[in-house]
Structure formats: structure tokens, C-alpha cells
Amino acid sequence: TSVDLTRGMAKAKWHMIARTAQLGFRVEEILVVGRVETPRKELLRVVRLSRGAPILGFDIEAARQRVEALPWIRRARVERMLPDTILLNVEERQPLALWQHQGQFALIDHEGEVILRDGLERFADLVVVVGEEAPAHAATLLKTLGNEPELLPLVEAAVWVGGRRWNIRLAG
């Protein structure tokens, strides 16, 4: 039957993968490039790979998806470097502003994506943007304000109003 054939093929595939591990194609090292904010331990946990595992049996696409689901990770690339190394290259999100919405704060990046909702104290010097649609427009606002270097340090908060404009609150 087709079920038996499928099982037989899967068994043969894993037998070949096990054989390649015996020949030296097994994970001995995991190199991580680009990590600053994401704890190395957390990255390795979601990669789900241990030393000695058959390198050809490792699903690099599934690992990439799990890594990209982490809060700080914008993009990831996972590669096999045969015979024994996995390269994990990550691009982390860059903090842009604090978003205040419904009484809660969140750290957002240049694309308006939420990075964190807790432990925001070290980002207290960032501009606060307020409003449901504020994250989508924050990068444009801060780019515009960046053209006025004497004004930008005075900006404490910006409120997105009516889906079309910002009200800016300045220090003092």
C-alpha cells in the first residue's frame, strides 16, 4: 500500500542520514552572527539542535522560522557549512520609539513592529508616540524631525490625530 511505501521511504531516508553522521556529517559547532539583544541561549533553544546531531537531518527552514518568531529578530538566515557547522546569521530589530496605546507601552522598530512590552526602562529616552496607528507612521515622523537637529531633542511625545497628522509635545 502507499502508506507502507511512504514509511519505507522515510525509514530509508533516516537510515542514510544516520550513515552520513557516522561519516562525520554531524553538528560540532553552531556559529551565531549579528546577535546583540537576543540572548544566545534563547537562540540555541529555538534552533533545537545539539552537538553530534546529523547535520543533513536538520530542517534549516523550520529553524529559520522559529528564530524569526523571537521578539528582537527581524530576519534570519540558517545555513549548513559542511561537514559539521551550522551558521545562524540574524538581523535584529532597531528600536525607534516607545508606543503608548490603551495605557500600555511597547518598544517599536522602524517598521512599526512591536519588539518588547516589558523591561522598557533602558529605552526611556526614546520619543513616545501615541495612537492606534502611530507605529505605522513613527519612522516618517522621526525622519522628518531628524532634519531639525535642534528640535528633535526637545520632542517628548507625538500623538497621531485623525489618521492624518501629528500633535507634537515639546519639553518645557
Buried (B, 14 or more C-beta within 10 A) or exposed (E): EEEEEEEEEEEEEEEEBEEBBEEEBBBEEBEBEBBEBBEEEBBBEBBEBEEEBBBBBBEBEEBBEBBBEBBBBBEBBBEBEEBBBBBBBBBBBEBBBBBBBEEEBBBBBBEBBBBBEEEBEEBEEBBBBBBEBBBEBBBEBBEEBEEEEEEEEEBEBBBBEEEEEBEBBEEE
